[in-house]
Amino acid sequence: MRGTVNARREAVLTLRVRGPGGIEVDVDGVVDSGFTASLTLPASVVSTLGLVRQSSSGAVLADGSVRQFDVYAAAVAWNGAWRAVLVSGVGDEVLIGKRGPGSVPPM
């Protein structure tokens, strides 16, 4: 995979994400080495994809605050294959974490 570096010197990858109804969107995600889950998506993308809530969770953010959020199931195109991934519905930007789409088993 190839990415870019944005103005804030963050690594950015474009991912194709698919919801359960087959709707697909491309999102630009920042690779966040401090994020220990797989992927975050803003509520607008979660809604567009029609993702179904699987559970809820909480996390301590970099600023020390605690945030509650919903967790959804989706699929991500990763190195030529669709991979199942759990998506955290939190924040306004797409983050790719340490357990990114390439580290989960294929759908």
Order of alpha helices (4+ residues) and beta strands (2+ residues): beta-beta-beta-beta-alpha-beta-beta-beta-beta
